Amino acid sequence: MDLASLDRLRSRRLSRGLTVGRRSYRARVARFRAKRWQVAQCAVAAAVAWLVARHALGHEVPVFAPIAAVLALGTSYGQRLRRVAEITVGVAIGVLLADLLVALLGTGAWQLGLIVALAMTVGILLDGGTMLVNQAAIQSIFVVALLPGTGGSLTRWTDALVGGAVALVAATIVPAAALRRPREQASVVLRKQARLLRGVAQVLREGDADLGAELLAEARSTEPLIRELEDAAAEGMAVVTSSPFRVRHKPTVRRMSDLVVPLDRSMRSCRVLVRQAAVAAHRRRPVPPAYAALAEDLAFAVEVMVAELAEERMPVAARPALLTVGKGTGEVVRSDEMTADMVLGLLRAVVADLLMITGMDAMQASDALPPPPR
């Protein structure tokens, strides 16, 4: 490799590294923005729980009230009621067992190990979740190691109740952003898919191996988008289930939640399509120009879906455009080149997956596509 080629390779790697770094930074900032309400909610709930336990109940150091509030709320909306119950029961088990056994056995390393083992065993036998079992162990450690003989069992348990109660009240106050996030994240996934499809069209048209490699790297970075969509859908359903003020939004959020699986499938098919397009460019395999045109038309149909979601409608209006592309996959001339033939098959797979997002089931989407050309 000559010096000029080496410099170009280094420059390309540096540019790719900077792109990945910027993408990672933007993802972290976006994650904070998505969670900032939960952060503020936890902070306020912790302060309120401390004030209630300190001034209303007269507890000198009600440390576990804010801890229980934060643990119960967390940074996700899912299973908040279960977390409150598990924290409360876990505290009761850990504190009561520890108080009894410290009175009988005293304190020390082996007593600590024995009490923790017993507290966790009781939690597991009660069919408790991870939170319950962990809280039973942690509270027993508090009693044995930090507060032996203080008789503060009831105080710590009521602190847990205060923190859980404050968390339950706070959990009913949920911003509308949590309900918009599934739709917004679905739009993000579809916009990325449209971009990848336009990239596929360009790679197929120009046969640019470097562009194909860059597009493949971009496609491989889309997995976090699907995870964020799954999280957004789960949180949206948790909100409409737990908050009495948001129950009326349940049908809408449910419809958006139902898009997660077909969106995941379509993105997976799109990633494989990008890989085959990159392989075709790298190996200089000829691909009929009509295949690039189909990828371009498919990208347009996906952009219609994005526009529909932006108008808070299900993307049914994109179905005719998708069916047109599907029809086109049955009319183009089939290539004798295996890589090109795989590109056509993957275009058909993406169309079928996208049709399911418009409301078709798997069989309807498959039947809507004409037989592949011979």
C-alpha positions in Angstrom: 0.0 0.0 0.0 1.5 3.4 -1.0 1.6 6.4 1.2 -1.3 8.1 -0.5 -3.5 5.1 0.0 -2.4 4.8 3.6 -3.2 8.5 4.2 -6.7 8.0 2.7 -7.3 5.0 4.9 -6.2 6.8 8.0 -8.4 9.8 7.1 -11.4 7.5 6.5 -10.9 5.8 9.8 -10.5 9.1 11.6 -13.7 10.4 10.0 -15.6 7.2 10.9 -14.3 7.5 14.5 -15.5 11.1 14.8 -18.8 10.2 13.3 -19.3 7.3 15.8 -18.2 9.6 18.7 -20.7 12.3 17.7 -23.4 9.7 17.3 -22.7 8.3 20.7 -22.8 11.8 22.3 -26.1 12.6 20.7 -27.5 9.3 21.9 -26.4 10.0 25.5 -27.9 13.5 25.4 -31.1 12.2 23.9 -31.3 9.6 26.6 -31.0 12.2 29.3 -33.7 14.3 27.7 -36.0 11.3 27.6 -35.3 10.7 31.3 -35.1 14.2 32.7 -38.7 14.2 33.9 -38.1 10.9 35.9 -35.0 12.4 37.4 -36.8 15.5 38.5 -39.7 13.4 39.8 -37.3 11.2 41.9 -35.6 14.3 43.3 -38.9 16.0 44.4 -40.3 12.7 45.8 -37.2 12.1 47.8 -37.4 15.6 49.4 -41.1 15.3 50.1 -40.7 11.8 51.6 -37.9 13.1 53.9 -40.1 16.1 55.0 -43.1 13.9 55.7 -41.2 11.3 57.8 -39.1 14.0 59.6 -41.8 16.5 60.5 -45.1 14.7 60.3 -43.9 11.4 62.0 -41.1 12.9 64.0 -38.4 10.5 62.9 -34.9 12.0 63.6 -33.1 10.6 60.6 -35.7 9.1 58.2 -33.1 8.1 55.7 -35.0 5.2 54.2 -38.1 7.3 53.3 -36.3 9.1 50.4 -34.5 5.9 49.5 -37.8 4.0 49.2 -39.3 6.8 47.1 -36.4 6.9 44.6 -36.3 3.1 44.3 -40.0 2.8 43.8 -40.1 5.5 41.1 -36.8 4.7 39.3 -36.1 6.1 35.9 -38.8 4.0 34.2 -42.6 4.0 34.4 -43.0 0.2 34.4 -44.0 -1.9 37.4 -43.9 1.0 39.9 -46.7 -0.5 42.0 -44.8 -3.8 42.2 -41.6 -2.0 43.2 -43.4 -0.1 46.1 -44.9 -3.4 47.4 -41.6 -5.3 47.1 -39.6 -2.5 48.9 -42.1 -2.3 51.8 -42.3 -6.1 52.3 -38.5 -6.5 51.8 -37.8 -3.9 54.5 -40.3 -5.6 56.9 -38.6 -9.0 56.4 -35.0 -7.7 56.7 -35.6 -5.5 59.8 -37.8 -8.0 61.7 -35.5 -11.0 61.1 -32.4 -9.0 61.9 -33.8 -7.5 65.1 -34.9 -11.0 66.4 -31.6 -12.7 65.5 -29.4 -9.9 66.8 -31.2 -10.2 70.2 -30.5 -13.9 70.2 -27.0 -14.2 68.6 -25.4 -10.7 68.9 -23.5 -9.0 66.2 -20.4 -10.1 64.2 -19.2 -11.3 60.9 -20.8 -14.8 61.0 -24.0 -13.4 62.5 -24.2 -10.9 59.6 -23.7 -13.6 57.0 -26.3 -15.9 58.6 -28.9 -13.1 58.9 -28.4 -12.0 55.3 -28.8 -15.6 54.1 -32.0 -16.1 56.1 -33.5 -12.8 55.0 -32.8 -13.6 51.3 -34.1 -17.1 51.7 -37.4 -15.9 53.2 -37.8 -13.4 50.4 -37.2 -16.1 47.8 -39.6 -18.5 49.5 -42.3 -15.7 49.4 -41.8 -15.7 45.6 -40.5 -12.1 45.8 -38.8 -10.3 43.0 -35.2 -9.1 42.9 -36.2 -5.8 44.6 -37.8 -7.6 47.6 -35.0 -10.1 48.1 -32.3 -7.4 47.8 -34.1 -5.1 50.2 -34.5 -7.9 52.8 -30.8 -8.4 52.7 -29.8 -4.7 52.7 -32.1 -3.9 55.6 -30.8 -6.8 57.7 -27.2 -5.5 57.1 -28.4 -2.0 58.3 -29.6 -3.5 61.5 -26.7 -5.8 62.2 -23.8 -3.5 61.1 -25.1 0.1 61.7 -28.0 0.1 64.1 -27.8 -2.9 66.4 -30.1 -2.8 69.4 -31.8 0.5 68.6 -35.3 -1.0 68.3 -36.0 1.1 65.2 -37.8 -1.6 63.3 -41.2 0.2 63.2 -39.5 3.5 62.4 -37.7 2.1 59.4 -40.7 0.2 58.2 -42.9 3.3 58.4 -40.2 5.3 56.5 -40.6 2.7 53.8 -44.3 3.2 53.8 -43.9 7.0 53.6 -41.5 6.7 50.7 -43.7 4.3 48.9 -46.8 6.4 49.4 -45.1 9.5 48.1 -43.8 7.5 45.1 -47.4 6.3 44.3 -48.7 9.8 44.4 -45.9 11.1 42.2 -46.4 8.2 39.8 -49.9 9.4 38.9 -48.4 12.7 37.7 -47.0 11.8 34.3 -46.3 14.2 31.4 -47.8 13.7 28.0 -44.3 13.3 26.6 -44.3 9.7 27.9 -47.3 9.0 25.7 -45.8 10.7 22.6 -42.5 8.9 22.9 -43.6 5.6 21.2 -44.8 7.5 18.2 -41.8 9.7 18.1 -39.4 6.8 18.4 -41.2 4.9 15.7 -40.7 7.9 13.4 -37.0 7.9 14.3 -36.7 4.2 13.3 -38.6 4.8 10.0 -36.6 7.9 9.1 -33.4 5.9 9.6 -34.8 3.1 7.5 -35.7 5.5 4.7 -32.1 6.9 4.8 -30.7 3.4 4.6 -32.9 2.5 1.6 -31.9 5.7 -0.2 -28.3 4.7 0.6 -28.9 1.2 -0.9 -30.2 2.8 -4.1 -27.1 4.9 -4.4 -24.7 2.0 -3.7 -26.5 -0.2 -6.2 -26.5 2.6 -8.8 -22.9 3.7 -8.4 -21.3 0.5 -7.2 -19.2 2.4 -4.7 -17.6 -0.1 -2.2 -16.5 2.6 0.2 -20.0 4.1 0.4 -21.4 0.5 0.9 -19.0 0.0 3.8 -20.0 3.2 5.4 -23.7 2.5 4.9 -23.2 -1.0 6.4 -21.6 0.5 9.5 -24.5 2.9 9.9 -27.0 0.0 9.5 -25.3 -2.0 12.2 -25.7 0.9 14.6 -29.5 0.8 14.5 -30.0 -1.8 17.1 -30.2 0.8 20.0 -33.0 2.5 18.1 -35.1 -0.6 18.4 -34.3 -1.0 22.0 -35.3 2.6 22.6 -38.6 2.0 20.8 -39.3 -1.1 22.9 -38.6 0.9 26.1 -40.8 3.8 24.9 -43.6 1.4 24.1 -43.3 -0.3 27.5 -43.2 3.0 29.4 -46.2 4.3 27.4 -48.3 1.2 28.4 -47.1 1.5 32.0 -48.2 5.1 32.1 -51.7 4.5 30.8 -52.1 1.5 33.1 -50.9 3.1 36.3 -52.0 6.7 36.0 -55.7 7.4 36.3 -55.3 10.7 34.4 -53.9 8.9 31.3 -56.2 5.9 31.0 -58.1 7.4 28.0 -55.0 7.3 25.9 -54.6 3.5 26.3 -56.1 2.6 22.8 -53.7 5.0 21.0 -50.6 3.8 23.0 -51.6 0.2 22.5 -51.7 0.7 18.7 -48.3 2.2 18.7 -47.0 -0.6 21.0 -48.2 -3.1 18.4 -45.9 -1.5 15.8 -42.7 -2.5 17.7 -42.5 -6.1 16.4 -43.1 -5.3 12.7 -40.7 -2.3 12.9 -38.1 -4.5 14.4 -38.6 -7.0 11.6 -38.4 -4.4 8.8 -35.3 -2.9 10.3 -33.6 -6.3 10.5 -34.6 -7.0 6.8 -33.2 -3.6 5.9 -29.9 -4.3 7.6 -29.5 -7.5 5.6 -30.4 -5.6 2.4 -27.7 -3.1 3.1 -25.2 -5.9 3.7 -26.0 -7.5 0.3 -25.8 -4.1 -1.5 -22.4 -3.5 0.1 -21.3 -7.0 -0.9 -22.5 -6.4 -4.5 -20.5 -3.2 -4.6 -17.4 -4.7 -3.0 -17.3 -7.7 -5.4 -18.3 -5.7 -8.4 -21.4 -7.8 -9.0 -23.8 -6.2 -11.6 -27.2 -5.3 -10.3 -30.1 -4.3 -12.6 -30.8 -0.5 -12.4 -34.4 -1.3 -11.8 -33.5 -2.7 -8.3 -32.0 0.7 -7.3 -35.2 2.4 -8.5 -37.3 0.0 -6.4 -35.1 0.9 -3.3 -35.7 4.6 -4.0 -39.4 4.1 -4.3 -39.5 2.1 -1.1 -37.7 4.9 0.7 -40.4 7.3 -0.5 -43.1 5.0 0.9 -41.3 4.9 4.2 -41.2 8.7 4.3 -45.0 8.7 3.8 -45.2 6.6 6.8 -43.1 9.0 8.8 -45.4 11.9 7.7 -48.5 10.0 8.8 -47.0 9.4 12.3 -46.1 13.1 12.5 -49.8 13.8 12.0 -50.7 11.4 14.8 -52.2 8.9 12.4 -51.4 5.2 11.9 -49.4 4.9 8.6 -52.2 3.3 6.6 -51.9 5.9 3.8 -48.5 4.5 2.8 -50.0 1.1 1.9 -50.7 2.0 -1.8 -47.1 3.1 -2.3 -45.8 0.0 -0.7 -48.1 -2.2 -2.8 -46.8 -0.4 -5.9 -43.2 -1.2 -5.0 -44.3 -4.8 -4.2 -45.9 -5.1 -7.6 -42.7 -3.7 -9.2 -40.6 -6.5 -7.6 -42.7 -9.0 -9.6 -42.3 -7.1 -12.9 -38.6 -6.4 -13.0 -36.2 -8.5 -15.0 -34.6 -11.1 -12.7 -30.8 -11.2 -12.7 -28.7 -14.4 -13.1 -26.3 -13.0 -10.6 -26.9 -14.6 -7.2 -26.1 -11.4 -5.1 -28.4 -9.3 -7.2 -31.1 -11.9 -6.9 -30.7 -11.8 -3.1 -31.1 -8.0 -3.2 -34.4 -8.4 -5.0 -35.6 -11.0 -2.5 -34.7 -8.7 0.4 -36.5 -5.8 -1.1 -39.6 -7.9 -1.2 -39.0 -8.9 2.4 -38.8 -5.3 3.5 -42.0 -4.5 1.6 -43.8 -7.3 3.4 -42.5 -6.2 6.8 -43.6 -2.6 6.1 -47.1 -3.7 5.0 -47.6 -5.2 8.5 -46.9 -1.8 10.0 -49.8 -0.5 7.9 -52.2 -3.0 9.6 -51.8 -6.1 7.5 -51.0 -9.5 9.2 -48.1 -11.6 8.0 -50.2 -13.7 5.6 -52.0 -10.7 4.1 -48.7 -9.0 3.5 -47.2 -12.1 1.9 -50.2 -12.6 -0.4 -50.2 -8.9 -1.4 -46.9 -9.4 -3.2 -47.0 -10.9 -6.7 -44.9 -14.0 -7.4 -41.2 -13.1 -8.0 -40.1 -12.8 -11.7 -38.7 -15.9 -13.3 
